[in-house]
Amino acid sequence: MVKSLQEQLLKAGLVNANQVKQAKSAKRKQSKQQRKNKTEGIDASKLRAQKAAIEKATRDRELNLRRQKLAGQKAIGAAIRQLIDTHQLPINANNDEDEDDAFNFTDQGKVKRIFISRTQRKQIASGKLAIVKSGQQYALVPAGIGKKIQQRSTEALILLNDPQENGAVEDESYAQYQIPDDLMW
């Protein structure tokens, strides 16, 4: 049988038993240290992998929330367009001055104008009709539909007069004066 190098050196008298024990002890300590370092290396890599997985899950959740929010906004926009398309009243766009009047209103700080009939003007003033925005166009819809649109998006509703406000006078000193129905600004 082949003897180990330590046994051969011990037999030859080149080393003593004490030196053999020290060498075995040092070898055992070194292998133990390597196993410990290897275990720590594995633990560190596992921790990094877990941290990366948690970060990825967080990013995925945020991305998913953004996608859901965008899909919700698209659904609301589609519902508003459908309400406007199904309930809008015709607006005279040929600028026929004899039949229709120009109606001025503000949209995002700018004065806009549409041409509507005198009947539609009275209905807007009394709160029976509302002006809504669909894309770059304006439409007249019944007040109930205007309120539904306002619930979904306040930006789409341009003008909806409150019928209760029309009867109230803000300043008592002007209560004796009537406001003409055909007042233009």
C-alpha positions in Angstrom: 0.0 0.0 0.0 1.0 3.5 -0.7 1.8 5.6 2.4 1.0 9.2 2.6 3.8 11.7 2.3 3.6 12.6 6.0 4.0 9.0 7.0 6.9 8.6 4.7 8.6 11.8 6.0 8.0 10.6 9.6 9.5 7.2 8.9 12.5 8.7 7.3 13.0 10.9 10.3 12.8 14.2 8.5 9.8 15.4 10.6 8.6 14.5 14.1 5.1 13.6 15.2 4.5 17.1 16.6 5.1 18.7 13.2 2.7 16.2 11.5 0.0 17.2 14.0 0.6 20.9 13.3 0.4 20.4 9.6 -2.8 18.4 9.9 -4.3 21.0 12.1 -3.3 23.8 9.8 -4.8 21.9 6.8 -8.0 21.3 8.7 -8.3 25.0 9.7 -7.6 26.1 6.1 -10.3 23.8 4.6 -12.7 24.9 7.3 -12.0 28.6 6.5 -12.5 27.9 2.8 -15.9 26.2 3.5 -16.9 29.2 5.6 -15.9 31.7 2.9 -17.7 29.7 0.3 -20.9 29.6 2.4 -20.7 33.4 2.9 -20.2 33.8 -0.8 -23.3 31.8 -1.6 -25.3 33.7 1.0 -24.2 37.0 -0.4 -25.2 36.0 -3.9 -28.5 34.7 -2.7 -29.2 38.0 -0.9 -28.3 39.9 -4.1 -30.6 37.7 -6.1 -33.4 38.1 -3.7 -32.9 41.9 -3.6 -32.9 42.0 -7.4 -36.1 39.9 -7.5 -37.8 42.3 -5.0 -36.8 45.3 -7.0 -38.0 43.8 -10.2 -41.4 42.9 -8.6 -41.7 46.5 -7.3 -41.0 47.9 -10.8 -43.4 45.5 -12.4 -46.1 46.5 -9.9 -45.6 50.2 -10.6 -45.6 49.6 -14.4 -48.8 47.5 -14.1 -50.5 50.3 -12.0 -49.5 52.9 -14.7 -50.9 50.6 -17.4 -54.2 50.1 -15.5 -54.5 53.9 -14.9 -53.9 54.6 -18.6 -56.4 51.9 -19.6 -58.9 53.4 -17.1 -58.4 56.9 -18.7 -58.9 55.5 -22.1 -62.1 53.8 -21.0 -63.4 57.0 -19.5 -62.5 58.9 -22.7 -64.4 56.3 -24.8 -67.4 56.5 -22.5 -67.5 60.3 -22.8 -67.2 60.2 -26.6 -70.0 57.6 -26.7 -72.2 59.8 -24.5 -71.5 62.8 -26.7 -72.0 61.0 -30.0 -75.3 59.5 -29.0 -76.9 62.5 -27.3 -75.5 65.6 -29.1 -77.8 68.1 -30.6 -77.1 69.7 -34.0 -75.1 73.0 -34.0 -75.4 75.4 -36.9 -71.9 75.6 -38.4 -72.8 77.6 -41.5 -72.7 80.9 -39.6 -76.2 81.9 -40.9 -76.7 85.2 -39.1 -80.5 85.4 -39.8 -81.4 82.2 -38.0 -78.7 81.7 -35.4 -76.8 83.7 -32.9 -73.2 83.5 -32.0 -72.8 82.2 -28.5 -69.5 83.0 -26.7 -68.0 81.0 -23.9 -64.6 80.4 -22.4 -62.5 77.2 -22.7 -59.2 77.1 -20.9 -59.0 80.9 -20.7 -59.8 81.5 -24.3 -63.1 82.9 -25.7 -64.7 80.4 -28.1 -67.8 80.9 -30.3 -70.4 78.6 -31.6 -73.5 79.5 -33.6 -76.7 78.2 -32.1 -80.4 79.0 -32.4 -82.2 81.4 -30.0 -84.1 78.4 -28.5 -80.8 76.6 -27.7 -79.4 79.9 -26.2 -82.4 80.0 -23.8 -82.0 76.4 -23.0 -78.3 76.9 -22.2 -79.1 79.9 -20.0 -81.8 78.0 -18.1 -79.6 75.0 -17.6 -81.4 72.6 -19.8 -78.5 72.2 -22.3 -74.7 71.9 -21.7 -71.7 72.6 -23.9 -69.1 69.8 -23.9 -65.8 69.3 -25.7 -65.2 66.2 -27.8 -61.6 66.3 -29.1 -61.3 69.7 -30.7 -65.0 70.1 -31.4 -67.8 71.4 -29.2 -71.3 69.8 -28.8 -74.6 70.6 -27.2 -76.0 67.9 -25.0 -78.9 67.7 -22.5 -78.1 68.8 -19.0 -78.5 65.3 -17.6 -75.9 64.0 -20.0 -73.7 67.0 -19.2 -73.8 66.0 -15.5 -72.9 62.4 -16.4 -69.9 63.6 -18.4 -68.9 65.9 -15.6 -68.8 62.9 -13.2 -66.4 61.2 -15.5 -64.2 64.1 -16.4 -64.5 67.8 -15.4 -62.3 68.8 -18.4 -64.9 67.6 -21.0 -67.7 69.8 -19.6 -67.3 73.3 -20.8 -70.5 75.0 -19.7 -73.5 73.8 -17.6 -75.6 76.5 -16.0 -77.3 75.8 -12.7 -81.0 76.5 -13.0 -81.2 77.5 -9.3 -78.6 80.3 -9.8 -80.6 81.9 -12.6 -83.4 83.0 -10.2 -81.1 84.3 -7.5 -79.8 87.9 -7.6 -76.3 88.4 -6.1 -76.7 92.1 -5.1 -79.9 93.3 -3.5 -79.5 96.8 -4.9 -79.8 95.5 -8.5 -82.8 93.3 -7.8 -85.2 95.8 -9.3 -83.4 95.7 -12.7 -84.2 92.9 -15.1 -81.5 91.2 -17.1 -82.5 91.1 -20.8 -82.6 87.6 -22.4 -80.8 88.7 -25.5 -77.8 90.2 -23.7 -74.6 89.5 -25.7 -71.0 89.9 -24.5 
